[in-house]
């Protein structure tokens, strides 16, 4: 080979050695880009909303409401980031999704009055590859009543009715009296009003909206139904309280007389409820009418009004029938579900509701933490009659150094379902 040809050949090999890796890298980049482009989905679409329940309930819906499980039907539904119903983010588990269906729980609380007009009756579906907005009727469900702040308030007191879907209220009745001056919060979970002087009888609470009507089973402003002791016209008090008083300066908003429980300190494992005004004991009375003793126990609850002046952060109120520790209810509103504590006080009087299913046996050496009674007779006996005891107890190994001062009234057992 001539020297000229040899030089030419060396230049060609040198060029190929330098440029081939670049060419391969460029080719690889374009190949990967093309693959990624192929994997990008189009924006989602929604074609309908179906019932989440299995067939025959799996039908196309014409309207939906808060707290309802639904199945969104469409395309490209995987990769969801957020799903909004009337501008309110929902809860979902994408494991329940396919590209053509998504099972979603509509938020239980939608603040309809606060939703911008252009976002009412809309489902906004946001994914990693786009979003869509689907127009669909989203209406408040029928209202429900979950509780009342003070069932036996006095004239002028602020009272709250708690529940869901208090939207577009058409009529509100408290103890047989139509209330015209009230305010419902934007999220529809409560109604606030001041008890007017026109409420003079007992009766149920009824809230009627455009979506339906909710009524309580129990009556309010009621000093007689299921009453064990109100210290006035039904007075079965026996002994043990720090005082029986009608002092409205110390505890305003009272209904005449009430019972008081106090304690300056409680020692570790202090069960001496009979000392120093820590126990309030009532003579026997009828818990449940004998004709109703075969009713489900879940249909009944013990209720009372309570006013706690000082922060309560330790010690339990034990509620016992006839000094019998077989079943008892432990009440500690300062105790959080996760085991932590938050000091508790009331702003005036408030109603406490303890379902009879919360009366429990001893478990692992701890009273009131085991099994609920199988039925009413297991708790109240064949007669349905017995006394009620309220005792301040410290079942823990840590001494309680915070004073307790609380008053109680209108102790009763009533039907709640």
Secondary structure, DSSP 4 states (H G I P E B T S, - for coil): --HHHHHHHHHHHHHHHHHHHHHHHHHHHHHHHHHHHHHPPPPPEEEEEEESSPTTS--B-S-B-TT-EEEEEEES--SEEEEEETTEEPEEEEEEE-SSEEEEEPPS---GGGS-GGGTTEEEEEETTEEEEEE--B-PPPPEEEEES-TT--TT-EEEEEEE---SEEEEEETTEE--S-EE-TTSSEEEEEPPTT--S-B-EEEEETTEEEE-SS-BS-SSTTEEE-SSSS--EEEEESEEE--TTTSTT--S-EEEEEES-B-TTB--TTSTTEEEEE--EESS-GGGTTS-GGGEEEEEEEEE-S-B-S-EEEEEETTEEEEEEEE-TTB-TTS-B--B--SS-EEEEEEGGG-B--BTTBTT-SPBPSSHHHHHTTT-EE-EEEEEEB-SSSPB-S-EEEEEEEEEEEE--
